[in-house]
Amino acid sequence: MELKSLLPLISLAVILSAGLTIVAYYFHPPRLTLVYIFKPLTTILILAVALVPGTFRTDPYARAIGLGLLCSLAGDVWLMLPGNRFLYGLISFLLAHLFYIFAFLNGAPAYGFPWPVFPLAIIGLLILAYLWPALAAGLKAAVGLYVAVIVAMVTLAASRAMARVSMDTLSAAIGALLFLASDAMLAIDRFRRPFRLSQAAVLGSYFAGQWLIALSIGLRIFG
């Protein structure tokens, strides 16, 4: 079987595992055992999507995305465990975004950078301003840094797509935007205004975003 043909099969497994994760949250009571199994499994399957092209060891872009997904897996585990481990999850995802920034720096020329940065910076500031009154004093600096880093990550992904329009750059850019949307909804649900469909909205956009970022590696290699 060709490596390219594995991508649809693994992607289908991602959809099924993500769906089971989300559904498990909506049982009464939630089936946390299923969440503990399928939430990390979904990210592991997304990591498999990134590894299928076989360029992890030779391509800095693939390696950075793969390491970012490993950090995201750690963040998934921290956030789903009982108790207040939010800061550990935040640090894990912060590292993931730094790896993604390293990946997206390739192909994000300086002349393309300013165009997406202004609207995305405004979005980041609006999110931060909305969350700020509800954040504990010990979290404000960490959340502020996190918002700055994720906005930079999305900006670089969008800049690459503007500078070189292709399936792989568009996949990465849309994935980065979905990641930002997921994090914004997670923070709003946690700190300001909980909403009933939060798990579906947060996890749906998160898994889709990560999958698109991982898929961008295969799209670069296989076309």
PyMOL CGO cylinders between C-alpha atoms (Angstrom):
from pymol import cmd
from pymol.cgo import CYLINDER

trace = [
    CYLINDER, 0.00, 0.00, 0.00, 1.35, 3.44, -0.94, 0.3, 1, 1, 1, 1, 1, 1,
    CYLINDER, 1.35, 3.44, -0.94, 1.93, 5.87, 1.89, 0.3, 1, 1, 1, 1, 1, 1,
    CYLINDER, 1.93, 5.87, 1.89, -0.36, 8.41, 0.23, 0.3, 1, 1, 1, 1, 1, 1,
    CYLINDER, -0.36, 8.41, 0.23, -3.28, 5.98, 0.39, 0.3, 1, 1, 1, 1, 1, 1,
    CYLINDER, -3.28, 5.98, 0.39, -2.88, 5.70, 4.17, 0.3, 1, 1, 1, 1, 1, 1,
    CYLINDER, -2.88, 5.70, 4.17, -3.84, 9.32, 4.74, 0.3, 1, 1, 1, 1, 1, 1,
    CYLINDER, -3.84, 9.32, 4.74, -7.60, 8.91, 4.03, 0.3, 1, 1, 1, 1, 1, 1,
    CYLINDER, -7.60, 8.91, 4.03, -7.74, 5.79, 6.22, 0.3, 1, 1, 1, 1, 1, 1,
    CYLINDER, -7.74, 5.79, 6.22, -6.00, 7.45, 9.16, 0.3, 1, 1, 1, 1, 1, 1,
    CYLINDER, -6.00, 7.45, 9.16, -8.06, 10.60, 8.65, 0.3, 1, 1, 1, 1, 1, 1,
    CYLINDER, -8.06, 10.60, 8.65, -11.25, 8.53, 8.87, 0.3, 1, 1, 1, 1, 1, 1,
    CYLINDER, -11.25, 8.53, 8.87, -9.95, 7.05, 12.12, 0.3, 1, 1, 1, 1, 1, 1,
    CYLINDER, -9.95, 7.05, 12.12, -9.33, 10.60, 13.38, 0.3, 1, 1, 1, 1, 1, 1,
    CYLINDER, -9.33, 10.60, 13.38, -12.95, 11.54, 12.65, 0.3, 1, 1, 1, 1, 1, 1,
    CYLINDER, -12.95, 11.54, 12.65, -14.31, 8.45, 14.41, 0.3, 1, 1, 1, 1, 1, 1,
    CYLINDER, -14.31, 8.45, 14.41, -12.07, 8.88, 17.45, 0.3, 1, 1, 1, 1, 1, 1,
    CYLINDER, -12.07, 8.88, 17.45, -12.82, 12.61, 17.69, 0.3, 1, 1, 1, 1, 1, 1,
    CYLINDER, -12.82, 12.61, 17.69, -16.55, 11.91, 17.43, 0.3, 1, 1, 1, 1, 1, 1,
    CYLINDER, -16.55, 11.91, 17.43, -16.39, 9.34, 20.23, 0.3, 1, 1, 1, 1, 1, 1,
    CYLINDER, -16.39, 9.34, 20.23, -14.49, 11.80, 22.40, 0.3, 1, 1, 1, 1, 1, 1,
    CYLINDER, -14.49, 11.80, 22.40, -17.09, 14.52, 21.94, 0.3, 1, 1, 1, 1, 1, 1,
    CYLINDER, -17.09, 14.52, 21.94, -20.08, 12.20, 22.36, 0.3, 1, 1, 1, 1, 1, 1,
    CYLINDER, -20.08, 12.20, 22.36, -18.61, 10.79, 25.59, 0.3, 1, 1, 1, 1, 1, 1,
    CYLINDER, -18.61, 10.79, 25.59, -18.76, 14.25, 27.17, 0.3, 1, 1, 1, 1, 1, 1,
    CYLINDER, -18.76, 14.25, 27.17, -22.52, 14.46, 26.56, 0.3, 1, 1, 1, 1, 1, 1,
    CYLINDER, -22.52, 14.46, 26.56, -23.55, 11.27, 28.33, 0.3, 1, 1, 1, 1, 1, 1,
    CYLINDER, -23.55, 11.27, 28.33, -25.17, 11.79, 31.73, 0.3, 1, 1, 1, 1, 1, 1,
    CYLINDER, -25.17, 11.79, 31.73, -22.88, 11.48, 33.57, 0.3, 1, 1, 1, 1, 1, 1,
    CYLINDER, -22.88, 11.48, 33.57, -20.01, 11.94, 31.10, 0.3, 1, 1, 1, 1, 1, 1,
    CYLINDER, -20.01, 11.94, 31.10, -18.17, 8.73, 30.20, 0.3, 1, 1, 1, 1, 1, 1,
    CYLINDER, -18.17, 8.73, 30.20, -14.76, 9.97, 31.28, 0.3, 1, 1, 1, 1, 1, 1,
    CYLINDER, -14.76, 9.97, 31.28, -13.17, 6.57, 30.68, 0.3, 1, 1, 1, 1, 1, 1,
    CYLINDER, -13.17, 6.57, 30.68, -13.98, 6.94, 27.00, 0.3, 1, 1, 1, 1, 1, 1,
    CYLINDER, -13.98, 6.94, 27.00, -12.64, 10.50, 27.04, 0.3, 1, 1, 1, 1, 1, 1,
    CYLINDER, -12.64, 10.50, 27.04, -9.38, 9.31, 28.63, 0.3, 1, 1, 1, 1, 1, 1,
    CYLINDER, -9.38, 9.31, 28.63, -9.00, 6.75, 25.84, 0.3, 1, 1, 1, 1, 1, 1,
    CYLINDER, -9.00, 6.75, 25.84, -10.19, 8.55, 22.73, 0.3, 1, 1, 1, 1, 1, 1,
    CYLINDER, -10.19, 8.55, 22.73, -9.04, 12.12, 23.33, 0.3, 1, 1, 1, 1, 1, 1,
    CYLINDER, -9.04, 12.12, 23.33, -5.32, 11.26, 23.39, 0.3, 1, 1, 1, 1, 1, 1,
    CYLINDER, -5.32, 11.26, 23.39, -5.90, 8.58, 20.75, 0.3, 1, 1, 1, 1, 1, 1,
    CYLINDER, -5.90, 8.58, 20.75, -7.29, 11.22, 18.38, 0.3, 1, 1, 1, 1, 1, 1,
    CYLINDER, -7.29, 11.22, 18.38, -4.16, 13.35, 18.74, 0.3, 1, 1, 1, 1, 1, 1,
    CYLINDER, -4.16, 13.35, 18.74, -1.97, 10.25, 18.31, 0.3, 1, 1, 1, 1, 1, 1,
    CYLINDER, -1.97, 10.25, 18.31, -3.80, 9.48, 15.06, 0.3, 1, 1, 1, 1, 1, 1,
    CYLINDER, -3.80, 9.48, 15.06, -3.30, 13.07, 13.92, 0.3, 1, 1, 1, 1, 1, 1,
    CYLINDER, -3.30, 13.07, 13.92, 0.40, 12.64, 14.71, 0.3, 1, 1, 1, 1, 1, 1,
    CYLINDER, 0.40, 12.64, 14.71, 0.31, 9.54, 12.50, 0.3, 1, 1, 1, 1, 1, 1,
    CYLINDER, 0.31, 9.54, 12.50, -1.04, 11.73, 9.67, 0.3, 1, 1, 1, 1, 1, 1,
    CYLINDER, -1.04, 11.73, 9.67, 2.03, 13.92, 10.11, 0.3, 1, 1, 1, 1, 1, 1,
    CYLINDER, 2.03, 13.92, 10.11, 4.39, 10.93, 10.15, 0.3, 1, 1, 1, 1, 1, 1,
    CYLINDER, 4.39, 10.93, 10.15, 2.97, 9.05, 7.14, 0.3, 1, 1, 1, 1, 1, 1,
    CYLINDER, 2.97, 9.05, 7.14, 4.96, 11.04, 4.54, 0.3, 1, 1, 1, 1, 1, 1,
    CYLINDER, 4.96, 11.04, 4.54, 8.14, 9.73, 6.21, 0.3, 1, 1, 1, 1, 1, 1,
    CYLINDER, 8.14, 9.73, 6.21, 9.94, 13.08, 6.29, 0.3, 1, 1, 1, 1, 1, 1,
    CYLINDER, 9.94, 13.08, 6.29, 10.08, 13.60, 10.07, 0.3, 1, 1, 1, 1, 1, 1,
    CYLINDER, 10.08, 13.60, 10.07, 13.85, 13.04, 10.28, 0.3, 1, 1, 1, 1, 1, 1,
    CYLINDER, 13.85, 13.04, 10.28, 14.84, 14.87, 7.11, 0.3, 1, 1, 1, 1, 1, 1,
    CYLINDER, 14.84, 14.87, 7.11, 12.44, 17.83, 6.82, 0.3, 1, 1, 1, 1, 1, 1,
    CYLINDER, 12.44, 17.83, 6.82, 12.58, 20.62, 9.47, 0.3, 1, 1, 1, 1, 1, 1,
    CYLINDER, 12.58, 20.62, 9.47, 8.95, 21.53, 8.71, 0.3, 1, 1, 1, 1, 1, 1,
    CYLINDER, 8.95, 21.53, 8.71, 7.67, 17.99, 9.32, 0.3, 1, 1, 1, 1, 1, 1,
    CYLINDER, 7.67, 17.99, 9.32, 9.85, 17.62, 12.40, 0.3, 1, 1, 1, 1, 1, 1,
    CYLINDER, 9.85, 17.62, 12.40, 8.59, 20.85, 13.96, 0.3, 1, 1, 1, 1, 1, 1,
    CYLINDER, 8.59, 20.85, 13.96, 4.94, 19.94, 13.29, 0.3, 1, 1, 1, 1, 1, 1,
    CYLINDER, 4.94, 19.94, 13.29, 5.51, 16.47, 14.75, 0.3, 1, 1, 1, 1, 1, 1,
    CYLINDER, 5.51, 16.47, 14.75, 7.09, 17.89, 17.91, 0.3, 1, 1, 1, 1, 1, 1,
    CYLINDER, 7.09, 17.89, 17.91, 4.25, 20.39, 18.18, 0.3, 1, 1, 1, 1, 1, 1,
    CYLINDER, 4.25, 20.39, 18.18, 1.75, 17.54, 18.07, 0.3, 1, 1, 1, 1, 1, 1,
    CYLINDER, 1.75, 17.54, 18.07, 3.64, 15.70, 20.79, 0.3, 1, 1, 1, 1, 1, 1,
    CYLINDER, 3.64, 15.70, 20.79, 3.42, 18.81, 22.99, 0.3, 1, 1, 1, 1, 1, 1,
    CYLINDER, 3.42, 18.81, 22.99, -0.28, 19.05, 22.14, 0.3, 1, 1, 1, 1, 1, 1,
    CYLINDER, -0.28, 19.05, 22.14, -0.72, 15.43, 23.23, 0.3, 1, 1, 1, 1, 1, 1,
    CYLINDER, -0.72, 15.43, 23.23, 0.80, 16.33, 26.59, 0.3, 1, 1, 1, 1, 1, 1,
    CYLINDER, 0.80, 16.33, 26.59, -1.55, 19.33, 26.79, 0.3, 1, 1, 1, 1, 1, 1,
    CYLINDER, -1.55, 19.33, 26.79, -4.55, 17.10, 26.02, 0.3, 1, 1, 1, 1, 1, 1,
    CYLINDER, -4.55, 17.10, 26.02, -3.63, 14.80, 28.89, 0.3, 1, 1, 1, 1, 1, 1,
    CYLINDER, -3.63, 14.80, 28.89, -3.12, 17.65, 31.36, 0.3, 1, 1, 1, 1, 1, 1,
    CYLINDER, -3.12, 17.65, 31.36, -6.44, 19.31, 30.52, 0.3, 1, 1, 1, 1, 1, 1,
    CYLINDER, -6.44, 19.31, 30.52, -8.56, 16.17, 30.67, 0.3, 1, 1, 1, 1, 1, 1,
    CYLINDER, -8.56, 16.17, 30.67, -7.26, 14.95, 34.03, 0.3, 1, 1, 1, 1, 1, 1,
    CYLINDER, -7.26, 14.95, 34.03, -9.22, 15.82, 37.18, 0.3, 1, 1, 1, 1, 1, 1,
    CYLINDER, -9.22, 15.82, 37.18, -7.98, 18.72, 39.28, 0.3, 1, 1, 1, 1, 1, 1,
    CYLINDER, -7.98, 18.72, 39.28, -6.68, 22.12, 38.24, 0.3, 1, 1, 1, 1, 1, 1,
    CYLINDER, -6.68, 22.12, 38.24, -3.89, 21.39, 35.77, 0.3, 1, 1, 1, 1, 1, 1,
    CYLINDER, -3.89, 21.39, 35.77, -4.75, 24.24, 33.42, 0.3, 1, 1, 1, 1, 1, 1,
    CYLINDER, -4.75, 24.24, 33.42, -1.35, 25.91, 33.73, 0.3, 1, 1, 1, 1, 1, 1,
    CYLINDER, -1.35, 25.91, 33.73, 0.47, 22.69, 32.79, 0.3, 1, 1, 1, 1, 1, 1,
    CYLINDER, 0.47, 22.69, 32.79, -1.79, 22.33, 29.76, 0.3, 1, 1, 1, 1, 1, 1,
    CYLINDER, -1.79, 22.33, 29.76, -1.21, 25.98, 28.85, 0.3, 1, 1, 1, 1, 1, 1,
    CYLINDER, -1.21, 25.98, 28.85, 2.57, 25.49, 28.95, 0.3, 1, 1, 1, 1, 1, 1,
    CYLINDER, 2.57, 25.49, 28.95, 2.34, 22.35, 26.82, 0.3, 1, 1, 1, 1, 1, 1,
    CYLINDER, 2.34, 22.35, 26.82, 0.30, 24.09, 24.13, 0.3, 1, 1, 1, 1, 1, 1,
    CYLINDER, 0.30, 24.09, 24.13, 2.55, 27.15, 24.32, 0.3, 1, 1, 1, 1, 1, 1,
    CYLINDER, 2.55, 27.15, 24.32, 5.46, 24.88, 23.40, 0.3, 1, 1, 1, 1, 1, 1,
    CYLINDER, 5.46, 24.88, 23.40, 3.36, 23.38, 20.60, 0.3, 1, 1, 1, 1, 1, 1,
    CYLINDER, 3.36, 23.38, 20.60, 2.74, 26.84, 19.14, 0.3, 1, 1, 1, 1, 1, 1,
    CYLINDER, 2.74, 26.84, 19.14, 6.46, 27.65, 19.34, 0.3, 1, 1, 1, 1, 1, 1,
    CYLINDER, 6.46, 27.65, 19.34, 7.22, 24.53, 17.30, 0.3, 1, 1, 1, 1, 1, 1,
    CYLINDER, 7.22, 24.53, 17.30, 4.53, 25.54, 14.80, 0.3, 1, 1, 1, 1, 1, 1,
    CYLINDER, 4.53, 25.54, 14.80, 6.05, 29.03, 14.59, 0.3, 1, 1, 1, 1, 1, 1,
    CYLINDER, 6.05, 29.03, 14.59, 9.39, 27.45, 13.73, 0.3, 1, 1, 1, 1, 1, 1,
    CYLINDER, 9.39, 27.45, 13.73, 7.69, 25.39, 11.01, 0.3, 1, 1, 1, 1, 1, 1,
    CYLINDER, 7.69, 25.39, 11.01, 5.77, 28.32, 9.54, 0.3, 1, 1, 1, 1, 1, 1,
    CYLINDER, 5.77, 28.32, 9.54, 8.77, 30.66, 9.48, 0.3, 1, 1, 1, 1, 1, 1,
    CYLINDER, 8.77, 30.66, 9.48, 9.74, 28.74, 6.36, 0.3, 1, 1, 1, 1, 1, 1,
    CYLINDER, 9.74, 28.74, 6.36, 7.97, 30.50, 3.51, 0.3, 1, 1, 1, 1, 1, 1,
    CYLINDER, 7.97, 30.50, 3.51, 6.66, 33.49, 5.50, 0.3, 1, 1, 1, 1, 1, 1,
    CYLINDER, 6.66, 33.49, 5.50, 8.57, 36.40, 3.95, 0.3, 1, 1, 1, 1, 1, 1,
    CYLINDER, 8.57, 36.40, 3.95, 8.88, 39.70, 5.77, 0.3, 1, 1, 1, 1, 1, 1,
    CYLINDER, 8.88, 39.70, 5.77, 6.87, 41.56, 3.15, 0.3, 1, 1, 1, 1, 1, 1,
    CYLINDER, 6.87, 41.56, 3.15, 3.92, 39.23, 3.65, 0.3, 1, 1, 1, 1, 1, 1,
    CYLINDER, 3.92, 39.23, 3.65, 3.97, 39.31, 7.42, 0.3, 1, 1, 1, 1, 1, 1,
    CYLINDER, 3.97, 39.31, 7.42, 2.28, 42.69, 8.16, 0.3, 1, 1, 1, 1, 1, 1,
    CYLINDER, 2.28, 42.69, 8.16, -0.93, 42.04, 6.26, 0.3, 1, 1, 1, 1, 1, 1,
    CYLINDER, -0.93, 42.04, 6.26, -2.49, 39.37, 8.52, 0.3, 1, 1, 1, 1, 1, 1,
    CYLINDER, -2.49, 39.37, 8.52, -0.89, 40.62, 11.74, 0.3, 1, 1, 1, 1, 1, 1,
    CYLINDER, -0.89, 40.62, 11.74, -3.17, 43.64, 12.25, 0.3, 1, 1, 1, 1, 1, 1,
    CYLINDER, -3.17, 43.64, 12.25, -6.59, 41.94, 12.19, 0.3, 1, 1, 1, 1, 1, 1,
    CYLINDER, -6.59, 41.94, 12.19, -5.26, 38.93, 14.11, 0.3, 1, 1, 1, 1, 1, 1,
    CYLINDER, -5.26, 38.93, 14.11, -3.62, 41.15, 16.73, 0.3, 1, 1, 1, 1, 1, 1,
    CYLINDER, -3.62, 41.15, 16.73, -6.93, 42.98, 17.19, 0.3, 1, 1, 1, 1, 1, 1,
    CYLINDER, -6.93, 42.98, 17.19, -8.73, 39.66, 17.60, 0.3, 1, 1, 1, 1, 1, 1,
    CYLINDER, -8.73, 39.66, 17.60, -6.15, 38.55, 20.16, 0.3, 1, 1, 1, 1, 1, 1,
    CYLINDER, -6.15, 38.55, 20.16, -6.46, 41.80, 22.11, 0.3, 1, 1, 1, 1, 1, 1,
    CYLINDER, -6.46, 41.80, 22.11, -10.26, 41.57, 22.12, 0.3, 1, 1, 1, 1, 1, 1,
    CYLINDER, -10.26, 41.57, 22.12, -10.12, 38.00, 23.43, 0.3, 1, 1, 1, 1, 1, 1,
    CYLINDER, -10.12, 38.00, 23.43, -7.61, 38.99, 26.10, 0.3, 1, 1, 1, 1, 1, 1,
    CYLINDER, -7.61, 38.99, 26.10, -9.63, 42.06, 27.14, 0.3, 1, 1, 1, 1, 1, 1,
    CYLINDER, -9.63, 42.06, 27.14, -12.75, 39.92, 27.51, 0.3, 1, 1, 1, 1, 1, 1,
    CYLINDER, -12.75, 39.92, 27.51, -10.97, 37.30, 29.60, 0.3, 1, 1, 1, 1, 1, 1,
    CYLINDER, -10.97, 37.30, 29.60, -8.82, 39.66, 31.68, 0.3, 1, 1, 1, 1, 1, 1,
    CYLINDER, -8.82, 39.66, 31.68, -11.29, 40.53, 34.49, 0.3, 1, 1, 1, 1, 1, 1,
    CYLINDER, -11.29, 40.53, 34.49, -11.99, 36.84, 35.13, 0.3, 1, 1, 1, 1, 1, 1,
    CYLINDER, -11.99, 36.84, 35.13, -8.36, 35.65, 35.21, 0.3, 1, 1, 1, 1, 1, 1,
    CYLINDER, -8.36, 35.65, 35.21, -6.65, 34.96, 38.50, 0.3, 1, 1, 1, 1, 1, 1,
    CYLINDER, -6.65, 34.96, 38.50, -3.63, 37.18, 39.14, 0.3, 1, 1, 1, 1, 1, 1,
    CYLINDER, -3.63, 37.18, 39.14, -1.27, 34.23, 38.73, 0.3, 1, 1, 1, 1, 1, 1,
    CYLINDER, -1.27, 34.23, 38.73, -2.66, 33.41, 35.30, 0.3, 1, 1, 1, 1, 1, 1,
    CYLINDER, -2.66, 33.41, 35.30, -2.75, 36.84, 33.68, 0.3, 1, 1, 1, 1, 1, 1,
    CYLINDER, -2.75, 36.84, 33.68, 0.88, 36.93, 32.54, 0.3, 1, 1, 1, 1, 1, 1,
    CYLINDER, 0.88, 36.93, 32.54, 0.78, 33.33, 31.29, 0.3, 1, 1, 1, 1, 1, 1,
    CYLINDER, 0.78, 33.33, 31.29, -2.46, 33.81, 29.37, 0.3, 1, 1, 1, 1, 1, 1,
    CYLINDER, -2.46, 33.81, 29.37, -1.22, 37.11, 27.93, 0.3, 1, 1, 1, 1, 1, 1,
    CYLINDER, -1.22, 37.11, 27.93, 1.96, 35.43, 26.69, 0.3, 1, 1, 1, 1, 1, 1,
    CYLINDER, 1.96, 35.43, 26.69, -0.04, 32.52, 25.30, 0.3, 1, 1, 1, 1, 1, 1,
    CYLINDER, -0.04, 32.52, 25.30, -2.35, 34.80, 23.32, 0.3, 1, 1, 1, 1, 1, 1,
    CYLINDER, -2.35, 34.80, 23.32, 0.64, 36.67, 21.87, 0.3, 1, 1, 1, 1, 1, 1,
    CYLINDER, 0.64, 36.67, 21.87, 2.32, 33.42, 20.80, 0.3, 1, 1, 1, 1, 1, 1,
    CYLINDER, 2.32, 33.42, 20.80, -0.77, 31.86, 19.21, 0.3, 1, 1, 1, 1, 1, 1,
    CYLINDER, -0.77, 31.86, 19.21, -1.51, 35.09, 17.32, 0.3, 1, 1, 1, 1, 1, 1,
    CYLINDER, -1.51, 35.09, 17.32, 2.08, 35.04, 16.00, 0.3, 1, 1, 1, 1, 1, 1,
    CYLINDER, 2.08, 35.04, 16.00, 1.66, 31.40, 14.98, 0.3, 1, 1, 1, 1, 1, 1,
    CYLINDER, 1.66, 31.40, 14.98, -1.57, 32.07, 13.08, 0.3, 1, 1, 1, 1, 1, 1,
    CYLINDER, -1.57, 32.07, 13.08, -0.08, 35.19, 11.49, 0.3, 1, 1, 1, 1, 1, 1,
    CYLINDER, -0.08, 35.19, 11.49, 2.87, 33.22, 10.14, 0.3, 1, 1, 1, 1, 1, 1,
    CYLINDER, 2.87, 33.22, 10.14, 0.61, 30.47, 8.82, 0.3, 1, 1, 1, 1, 1, 1,
    CYLINDER, 0.61, 30.47, 8.82, -1.59, 33.05, 7.07, 0.3, 1, 1, 1, 1, 1, 1,
    CYLINDER, -1.59, 33.05, 7.07, 1.47, 34.86, 5.69, 0.3, 1, 1, 1, 1, 1, 1,
    CYLINDER, 1.47, 34.86, 5.69, 2.77, 31.64, 4.14, 0.3, 1, 1, 1, 1, 1, 1,
    CYLINDER, 2.77, 31.64, 4.14, -0.59, 31.05, 2.48, 0.3, 1, 1, 1, 1, 1, 1,
    CYLINDER, -0.59, 31.05, 2.48, -0.64, 34.60, 1.10, 0.3, 1, 1, 1, 1, 1, 1,
    CYLINDER, -0.64, 34.60, 1.10, 2.93, 34.42, -0.16, 0.3, 1, 1, 1, 1, 1, 1,
    CYLINDER, 2.93, 34.42, -0.16, 2.57, 30.97, -1.73, 0.3, 1, 1, 1, 1, 1, 1,
    CYLINDER, 2.57, 30.97, -1.73, -0.99, 29.86, -2.35, 0.3, 1, 1, 1, 1, 1, 1,
    CYLINDER, -0.99, 29.86, -2.35, -1.11, 26.06, -2.41, 0.3, 1, 1, 1, 1, 1, 1,
    CYLINDER, -1.11, 26.06, -2.41, -3.05, 23.23, -0.82, 0.3, 1, 1, 1, 1, 1, 1,
    CYLINDER, -3.05, 23.23, -0.82, -0.45, 22.68, 1.90, 0.3, 1, 1, 1, 1, 1, 1,
    CYLINDER, -0.45, 22.68, 1.90, -0.13, 26.34, 2.93, 0.3, 1, 1, 1, 1, 1, 1,
    CYLINDER, -0.13, 26.34, 2.93, -3.91, 26.82, 2.90, 0.3, 1, 1, 1, 1, 1, 1,
    CYLINDER, -3.91, 26.82, 2.90, -4.36, 23.64, 4.95, 0.3, 1, 1, 1, 1, 1, 1,
    CYLINDER, -4.36, 23.64, 4.95, -1.89, 24.88, 7.56, 0.3, 1, 1, 1, 1, 1, 1,
    CYLINDER, -1.89, 24.88, 7.56, -3.41, 28.38, 7.65, 0.3, 1, 1, 1, 1, 1, 1,
    CYLINDER, -3.41, 28.38, 7.65, -7.00, 27.16, 8.06, 0.3, 1, 1, 1, 1, 1, 1,
    CYLINDER, -7.00, 27.16, 8.06, -5.81, 24.69, 10.69, 0.3, 1, 1, 1, 1, 1, 1,
    CYLINDER, -5.81, 24.69, 10.69, -4.05, 27.46, 12.62, 0.3, 1, 1, 1, 1, 1, 1,
    CYLINDER, -4.05, 27.46, 12.62, -7.17, 29.65, 12.52, 0.3, 1, 1, 1, 1, 1, 1,
    CYLINDER, -7.17, 29.65, 12.52, -9.29, 26.77, 13.82, 0.3, 1, 1, 1, 1, 1, 1,
    CYLINDER, -9.29, 26.77, 13.82, -6.77, 26.22, 16.62, 0.3, 1, 1, 1, 1, 1, 1,
    CYLINDER, -6.77, 26.22, 16.62, -7.11, 29.89, 17.60, 0.3, 1, 1, 1, 1, 1, 1,
    CYLINDER, -7.11, 29.89, 17.60, -10.91, 29.64, 17.52, 0.3, 1, 1, 1, 1, 1, 1,
    CYLINDER, -10.91, 29.64, 17.52, -10.80, 26.50, 19.66, 0.3, 1, 1, 1, 1, 1, 1,
    CYLINDER, -10.80, 26.50, 19.66, -8.57, 28.10, 22.27, 0.3, 1, 1, 1, 1, 1, 1,
    CYLINDER, -8.57, 28.10, 22.27, -10.73, 31.23, 22.37, 0.3, 1, 1, 1, 1, 1, 1,
    CYLINDER, -10.73, 31.23, 22.37, -13.89, 29.19, 22.96, 0.3, 1, 1, 1, 1, 1, 1,
    CYLINDER, -13.89, 29.19, 22.96, -12.14, 27.06, 25.59, 0.3, 1, 1, 1, 1, 1, 1,
    CYLINDER, -12.14, 27.06, 25.59, -11.03, 30.15, 27.50, 0.3, 1, 1, 1, 1, 1, 1,
    CYLINDER, -11.03, 30.15, 27.50, -14.46, 31.80, 27.27, 0.3, 1, 1, 1, 1, 1, 1,
    CYLINDER, -14.46, 31.80, 27.27, -16.18, 28.64, 28.48, 0.3, 1, 1, 1, 1, 1, 1,
    CYLINDER, -16.18, 28.64, 28.48, -13.70, 28.19, 31.33, 0.3, 1, 1, 1, 1, 1, 1,
    CYLINDER, -13.70, 28.19, 31.33, -13.34, 31.75, 32.56, 0.3, 1, 1, 1, 1, 1, 1,
    CYLINDER, -13.34, 31.75, 32.56, -16.27, 33.89, 31.42, 0.3, 1, 1, 1, 1, 1, 1,
    CYLINDER, -16.27, 33.89, 31.42, -19.40, 32.26, 30.03, 0.3, 1, 1, 1, 1, 1, 1,
    CYLINDER, -19.40, 32.26, 30.03, -19.80, 28.46, 30.08, 0.3, 1, 1, 1, 1, 1, 1,
    CYLINDER, -19.80, 28.46, 30.08, -22.01, 27.16, 27.27, 0.3, 1, 1, 1, 1, 1, 1,
    CYLINDER, -22.01, 27.16, 27.27, -23.62, 23.77, 26.75, 0.3, 1, 1, 1, 1, 1, 1,
    CYLINDER, -23.62, 23.77, 26.75, -22.05, 22.95, 23.39, 0.3, 1, 1, 1, 1, 1, 1,
    CYLINDER, -22.05, 22.95, 23.39, -18.56, 23.96, 24.49, 0.3, 1, 1, 1, 1, 1, 1,
    CYLINDER, -18.56, 23.96, 24.49, -17.05, 20.46, 24.20, 0.3, 1, 1, 1, 1, 1, 1,
    CYLINDER, -17.05, 20.46, 24.20, -18.40, 19.97, 20.68, 0.3, 1, 1, 1, 1, 1, 1,
    CYLINDER, -18.40, 19.97, 20.68, -17.27, 23.44, 19.57, 0.3, 1, 1, 1, 1, 1, 1,
    CYLINDER, -17.27, 23.44, 19.57, -13.88, 23.39, 21.28, 0.3, 1, 1, 1, 1, 1, 1,
    CYLINDER, -13.88, 23.39, 21.28, -12.87, 19.83, 20.48, 0.3, 1, 1, 1, 1, 1, 1,
    CYLINDER, -12.87, 19.83, 20.48, -14.39, 19.86, 16.99, 0.3, 1, 1, 1, 1, 1, 1,
    CYLINDER, -14.39, 19.86, 16.99, -12.41, 22.93, 15.92, 0.3, 1, 1, 1, 1, 1, 1,
    CYLINDER, -12.41, 22.93, 15.92, -9.30, 21.77, 17.81, 0.3, 1, 1, 1, 1, 1, 1,
    CYLINDER, -9.30, 21.77, 17.81, -9.11, 18.32, 16.22, 0.3, 1, 1, 1, 1, 1, 1,
    CYLINDER, -9.11, 18.32, 16.22, -9.97, 19.70, 12.78, 0.3, 1, 1, 1, 1, 1, 1,
    CYLINDER, -9.97, 19.70, 12.78, -7.29, 22.37, 13.12, 0.3, 1, 1, 1, 1, 1, 1,
    CYLINDER, -7.29, 22.37, 13.12, -4.60, 19.96, 14.25, 0.3, 1, 1, 1, 1, 1, 1,
    CYLINDER, -4.60, 19.96, 14.25, -5.53, 17.51, 11.49, 0.3, 1, 1, 1, 1, 1, 1,
    CYLINDER, -5.53, 17.51, 11.49, -5.23, 20.21, 8.83, 0.3, 1, 1, 1, 1, 1, 1,
    CYLINDER, -5.23, 20.21, 8.83, -1.84, 21.30, 10.16, 0.3, 1, 1, 1, 1, 1, 1,
    CYLINDER, -1.84, 21.30, 10.16, -0.63, 17.68, 10.17, 0.3, 1, 1, 1, 1, 1, 1,
    CYLINDER, -0.63, 17.68, 10.17, -2.12, 17.08, 6.70, 0.3, 1, 1, 1, 1, 1, 1,
    CYLINDER, -2.12, 17.08, 6.70, -0.12, 20.00, 5.30, 0.3, 1, 1, 1, 1, 1, 1,
    CYLINDER, -0.12, 20.00, 5.30, 2.99, 17.81, 5.50, 0.3, 1, 1, 1, 1, 1, 1,
    CYLINDER, 2.99, 17.81, 5.50, 1.49, 15.17, 3.22, 0.3, 1, 1, 1, 1, 1, 1,
    CYLINDER, 1.49, 15.17, 3.22, 0.12, 17.82, 0.88, 0.3, 1, 1, 1, 1, 1, 1,
    CYLINDER, 0.12, 17.82, 0.88, 3.65, 19.22, 0.50, 0.3, 1, 1, 1, 1, 1, 1,
    CYLINDER, 3.65, 19.22, 0.50, 5.06, 15.80, -0.31, 0.3, 1, 1, 1, 1, 1, 1,
    CYLINDER, 5.06, 15.80, -0.31, 2.28, 14.11, -2.27, 0.3, 1, 1, 1, 1, 1, 1,
    CYLINDER, 2.28, 14.11, -2.27, 0.69, 17.18, -3.86, 0.3, 1, 1, 1, 1, 1, 1,
]
cmd.load_cgo(trace, "trace")
